[in-house]
Amino acid sequence: MKKSIDAKGLACPQPVILSRKTMAAGDLSEIEITVDNDAARENVVRFLKFTGATDPRVVSAGSVHTITTGVTAAMVAKAGGGEPAPACEEEPQTATQQLSGKTLFFSADQIGRGDETLGKLLVKGLLYTVSELSRPPKTLVFMNAGVRLAAERVETIELLKTIEAKGVEILVCGTCLDYYHLKESLGAGHVSNLYEITERFLSSADVVTVA
């Protein structure tokens, strides 16, 4: 059976994650993924080769690329295994999953200091990836303009709700919410303070500054 995935309009890593989920579900002999950007094309091809595809076929029409390959039982097993695939993270597992012990720190509502639109797209993609991890971080901390991700931007609030449902603690700086007049708009996590946030930083296995 051939299964097709329309991943046009989706930013990395979503096309790769969809490809992995579809393949891991089995009941297919061929998979076809359609994307509309070069990064997604390259990452999907890398993923297919990771599972064991020897020469995925790519047909391009302008910016739209269709990647096709036959699927074997070994490839299905590889896609459904626990080994992290290139360009994507692990799929969500059951409620018995373990947290990684790490803390991710967001001090801005975008990644990097270049183009604002790109920076916001990147932070959304990163939160989507975190929402799909089998071992997500233990805590997410939002301060300064980073609180906008939990109190202003609807698309990231929904991702944070998904992350929170997996047992991840989300701390949002109350002083920062007050400064931006966003306390009443908080949509995910809970209002925190510098004392609690400092405790989490010091007790974490590692603190990773994201933005």
Buried (B, 14 or more C-beta within 10 A) or exposed (E): EEBEBBBBEBBBBBBBBBBBBBBBEBEBEEBBBBBBBEEBBBBBBBBBBBBBBEEBEBEEEEEEBBBBBBBEEEBBBBBBEEEEBEBBBBBBEEEEBEBBEBBBBBBBBBBEEEEEEEBBBBBBBBBBBBBBBBBBBBBBBBBBBBBBBBBBBEEBBBBBBBBBEBEBBBBBBBBBBEEBEBBEBBBBBEBBEEEBBEEBEEEBEEBEEBB
